[in-house]
Amino acid sequence: MSSSALANGRPGRDAADAPPGAPASGDLPRRAASDAPPDVVVEPAGVVRRLAAFGYDLLLLAALLFMFTLCLFPLTGGRAIEPGTLWYRASLAAIVVLFFTGFWVRGGQTLGMKAWRLRLVARDGGPVRWPSALARFAASLVSLAPAGLGFWWAAIDPQRRAWHDRLSKTRIVHERQRRRA
């Protein structure tokens, strides 16, 4: 971490995380996207805020999966779908993947992230593209596997990045209003 980053209370960029041609000691971009207002301060997101946003998203996702299943009833004649049906499982998995990756690519925020003023950005502070969003989703499954250790890693990481942030070369930032002096 650079001394200027320590003085500002913000973590700097690791040399391994720096994009080609960018200075390794550069600070986190002050704005996550070019359209962010100048009175918004961007800082790494903490683990509690991330979990709260994820909780919101899980509620929305559960409702979406329920509605999808409800829409299938007329097609099945009102009968339950047999447990373990491959096409049904694949459909639910596709909805989950598209829910997260679609929101990340279109604005960098799921609805839960928007409520908690979080944004997913590429390592250079720009928008996330489909390959990074899909890599992040896959890496989040790896983060979840060992009892969620990859998620909790953000609590001790100097840059507040979880395993899936590092693996996908993305970061979650908290966009808070600048305090008026």
ChimeraX attribute file (.defattr): number of C-alpha atoms within 10 A of each C-alpha:
attribute: neighborCount
match mode: 1-to-1
recipient: residues
	/A:1	17
	/A:2	15
	/A:3	11
	/A:4	14
	/A:5	16
	/A:6	11
	/A:7	9
	/A:8	10
	/A:9	10
	/A:10	18
	/A:11	23
	/A:12	22
	/A:13	23
	/A:14	15
	/A:15	14
	/A:16	9
	/A:17	15
	/A:18	17
	/A:19	13
	/A:20	9
	/A:21	6
	/A:22	11
	/A:23	12
	/A:24	17
	/A:25	17
	/A:26	18
	/A:27	17
	/A:28	21
	/A:29	17
	/A:30	14
	/A:31	19
	/A:32	28
	/A:33	19
	/A:34	10
	/A:35	7
	/A:36	13
	/A:37	11
	/A:38	11
	/A:39	13
	/A:40	16
	/A:41	18
	/A:42	25
	/A:43	22
	/A:44	20
	/A:45	23
	/A:46	18
	/A:47	19
	/A:48	12
	/A:49	16
	/A:50	20
	/A:51	16
	/A:52	15
	/A:53	21
	/A:54	17
	/A:55	14
	/A:56	16
	/A:57	19
	/A:58	14
	/A:59	11
	/A:60	16
	/A:61	16
	/A:62	12
	/A:63	12
	/A:64	16
	/A:65	16
	/A:66	12
	/A:67	11
	/A:68	14
	/A:69	15
	/A:70	12
	/A:71	11
	/A:72	15
	/A:73	13
	/A:74	9
	/A:75	9
	/A:76	10
	/A:77	8
	/A:78	10
	/A:79	10
	/A:80	10
	/A:81	12
	/A:82	8
	/A:83	8
	/A:84	8
	/A:85	9
	/A:86	9
	/A:87	9
	/A:88	15
	/A:89	12
	/A:90	11
	/A:91	14
	/A:92	16
	/A:93	13
	/A:94	11
	/A:95	17
	/A:96	18
	/A:97	15
	/A:98	15
	/A:99	16
	/A:100	20
	/A:101	24
	/A:102	19
	/A:103	16
	/A:104	24
	/A:105	20
	/A:106	13
	/A:107	15
	/A:108	25
	/A:109	23
	/A:110	25
	/A:111	16
	/A:112	21
	/A:113	26
	/A:114	15
	/A:115	13
	/A:116	21
	/A:117	19
	/A:118	27
	/A:119	24
	/A:120	27
	/A:121	26
	/A:122	20
	/A:123	22
	/A:124	20
	/A:125	21
	/A:126	16
	/A:127	21
	/A:128	25
	/A:129	16
	/A:130	14
	/A:131	12
	/A:132	21
	/A:133	26
	/A:134	20
	/A:135	17
	/A:136	26
	/A:137	20
	/A:138	15
	/A:139	20
	/A:140	20
	/A:141	14
	/A:142	17
	/A:143	22
	/A:144	15
	/A:145	12
	/A:146	10
	/A:147	9
	/A:148	13
	/A:149	14
	/A:150	21
	/A:151	23
	/A:152	19
	/A:153	17
	/A:154	22
	/A:155	16
	/A:156	12
	/A:157	12
	/A:158	14
	/A:159	20
	/A:160	21
	/A:161	26
	/A:162	24
	/A:163	22
	/A:164	24
	/A:165	26
	/A:166	15
	/A:167	18
	/A:168	21
	/A:169	21
	/A:170	25
	/A:171	25
	/A:172	27
	/A:173	26
	/A:174	22
	/A:175	23
	/A:176	14
	/A:177	13
	/A:178	11
	/A:179	8
	/A:180	5
	/A:181	3
